[in-house]
Amino acid sequence: MENIVTAKELAGCLKLTEATIYKLASRGELPGFKIGDSWRFDMDEILKLIQEVRKRTRNRKESGFLPPDASRESHSPEDSFKEPGRSGGQ
């Protein structure tokens, strides 16, 4: 059985607000699915996404694209889930 969690549970794991989880999921930036009006998330997919984001960040640092401490600067948590080249505005 898959490890399915609610938005509230995922928010606690990722140290984000539920509102951020809902926003990222509705934009397609966080893998999830709806059952009726409720969002659910497969933790295996979330963990894969985290690994991909870390790998992209590490590759950018190694290539000189980002300064060594760029990931520590004042970025919102959801910036980590955006695809390269996507703007923050709607």
N, C-alpha and C positions, 0 to 999 in steps of 0.2 A: 504494500500500500504506500502511496506517495505521502510525503509529509506536507499536508496542506494546512496553511495557517490563515488567520483573518488579517485584515488591515491593521487592527489594533495590536495583534501579536507581532506582526512584521515591523510596525512602527517601533515597538519596544526593542526588538532585535537590532534594528538599524539606527536607533537613537534619533529618529525623525518623528514629526508629528503625524497623526493620522491624516490630517488635511494634505500634507506633502505626499504621503503614500497614495491617496486617492488621485491627486493631481498628476503624479508621475504615471500611475496606472492608466488613467483616462487618456493621457497623451501617447501611450504606447511605449513609454520610456522604462517601464517596469513590467516584467512579464506577469500577467495575472489573468483571471477570468471572472466573469460575473455569473452568479446563480441568483436569478431574480434581481433584486436590488443590491445584493451583497457581493463584495469583491472577495476572492480567495486567491492565494498565492502558493505555488509549489516551491518549497524551500530549496530543493535541488536546483531549480531554474534560477532562483535568486542568488544562490552561491556561485553558480556558473557566471552570472552577470558580474558579480563582485570580482571574480578572478579575471574576467576579460577587462574590466575597468582598471584593475591594478596592473595588468600586463600592458595596456595602452599607456598608462601613466608612466610606468617604468621605461617603456620603449622611447617615449618622448624625452624623458630625462637623459637616457643614454645617448640619444641622437643629438642632444644639445637643443632640442626644440623647447624644452622648459628649463628654467634655472633650477638648481638642485632643491630649493625650498619652495618651489611654486605651488606644490600641492598643499602646503601648510599656510599659504596666504589666505586672505579673506574671500573664500568662495562659498557659495551656498551648497549644502549637501547634495541638492539635486543636480548641480553642475557635473558631478561625478558620473551621472547616469546618461548624460547627453552624448549623442554621437558627435564625433569630430566634425566641425564645420557648421553645427547647428547653432543658431543664435538663441539668446535667452528670451527674446521678446515673442509676443504672440502675433 
